[in-house]
Amino acid sequence: MSSTAWAWLVLLFPLLGSIVCALSYRVIPARAAGAIGTAAVGLAFLCGIAALVNLLGDPAETRHHASSLWDYASAAGLDIKLGIYVDPLSIFMVLIVTGVSTLIHLYSFGYMGSDAGYHRFFSYLNFFVFSMLLLVLAGNFVLLIVGWAFVGFASYALISFWYRRTTATKAGMKAFVINVVGDIGLVLAAFLIFQQLGSFEYTQVFEKAPEVFQTNEWTIVAICLLLLVGAFAKSAQLPLHTWLPDAMEGPTPVSSLIHAATMVTAGVYLIARTHVLFELAPTAADIAAFTGLATLLVAGTIALVMTDLKRAIAYSTMSQIGYMVVGVSIGAYSAGMFHLMTHAFFKALLFMAAGSIISAMANKQNIDEMSGFGKAMKFTSIAMLCGSLALAAFPGTSGFFSKDEILAYATDRGGMYLIFTVLGYVGALLTAIYTFRLVFRVLPGKPCKEAQELIDTGHLAHETPRNPASGEEEDTDVGFPGPEHHIADQTPSMKIAMGVLSVLALFAGFVQVPGLDHMVTSFLEPVWEGSPLAAIEPSTAASWVGLAIGAAISLAGIGIAYWAYVLRPEVPGKLIERFGWLHTFLYNKWYFDELIDVLVVRPALAIGRFANRTFERFVVDGLVNGTRETVGEAGSVVRAVQNGFVRSYALLLLIGFAGLALYFLITSS
Amino acid sequence: MNIEWYIVLSSLLFTIGAVGILIRRSPIVILLCLELMLNAGNLALVAFSREVGNQQGQVFALVVMVVAACEVVVGLGLLVAIFRRKLPMNVDDLRELRG
């Protein structure tokens, strides 16, 4: 079988899984649905590997295949196929998406064990994976948009999965609306591309673009900026990031899925996929890079003060996606994709660990209330430590190699791009501090009430479940927290998923060590063929200098966190007292929600109110009522004729006929 | 004979019928007057047929008679129904269908 055939199978399995899980909820037991869902994504992963093997069998120059099942639309100059494009980049994404998603499914299999909506959950999860695969495998911009929109819908469905939680439904809507803003950008970009190049197919677009466009011509810059709107909305970059922390309202496996392997990486993938266009529009690429840089710093500072465990990790996701956006925008494509891969591993792992701890805390997410879980949950603690080390770029872990590769590339490009190196290292310091802030506050210390209960009795705390965001009591019928909770230490499926990811988080970096091996770069190389930016490669020595600086910064960050949260626990409190305004500013997330509220939401509401009160009341109602009244008045005039007297009807008839006769007489003579 | 006389007679009959419909209230008389009008029309048709010299007018007269017969069947049926329900035999009182 060819690689494209395997790729079609990759798409087929999650779609089938989603349909089966959705339709069979009365027929098969919940666990079976979970097994089907997990197996579907697992099979997709195996097919992805088969496609990879097939692809590697081809010579490097021909490692790209397009295949189409049928024509979507074929009319005057328009030729849209239901087609996929298989090349190292899409297969790379397929493997990450399906691989990490399989583990997340496995985790959900245990974690969601007592949820009433088990079938629904797995159906949504499979649909999500299908949408994401459609997005990365799409062979033209139309299918890309389809996948893009499907992912938006699937994220909405999953974020508001516990639909009795008002905060969850609101968060789902927010995510959906912001994603639709991105969709609009992407759709407009596709229209502009079609108008300029006459095709939606990737191959043709990328072939023609360098011939048609001058570098930095305004049309290509506009196309790239519109693409960026789409990418930023999906990848939660400033200022379209506000949906991401709120998306934490969904079940923890959802956070893990959305924030690690799928959704948020879509924007990075899009920039990498359309790198041909971005190289023609360096201005747009620079804007993207600076936005990524701003996001990574802003999110890093917010993550320093968040007290909600999952939200803190969510901000770190934003920050890490910032690195990837910087990477693929400045030309470090392979490095950006490499970071995407390692991030998928350690971030999925961190969310899983957080989910396990939240389960043990009976759904409380505030880190102020947590401590001493190191003793209570050994496995979860070790997994969390692995994930945190990788996130903080501890020397030797996966995050260490991938992050520094981006920064080394920025150094090598020099000039203005040195800003990215310097501020990237600042971000790395922030990363190490906030990551280990979480670790040091949750794991060591005297066990908190819930942790103590777990140590003493081996049972989980069971309190009346309350919404961590609003404090209202939760409806356990819809699911969470459900009558039972599940922690990794007691649930084998969760343990397996986290175990595999822990190993990957620690050691996946060794696939690409400067001077030793470069598996990711050499695999992805055919995709960037002909790109002058991808040809730039920092020397091994420079890379190792970068790695050394990175290692020092990472250790320094961990040291600062250790000093502030373990040795001198009173320091953070003093800092908050001293810099109260700064803390408030960061704690309110730089007031981005409020800013968007003032700039977008309120004007929109005001326009809506105007439309409702003035336009609707006077213009629309006036037209409708006016029509009704005119007809009514005319009717009441004519009604007098219908008096019921047969003889008057006869008279009218006669008069009419007489009139007609008279008319004909006059005209004929 | 000159055709004018026929036409004058026909018009006279038609006018008597029309005026009868307009001024009388009894449904029976109204039906009679209708019949009168139809036959006035027939007379005119036959007269013109003779004048022109072909049979088409007479054919039309026959058709009108058939229509008239049907109309009388329906009309008399209505009258019987009115009588059976003890409704007033007065078209001015039967005006439930007013707008």
Interface residues (C-beta under 8 A of the other chain):
Chain A: V638 R639 A640 V641 Q642 N643 G644 F645 V646 R647 A650 L651 L654
Chain B: A18 I21 L22 I23 R25 I30 V91 D92 L94 R95 E96 L97 R98 G99
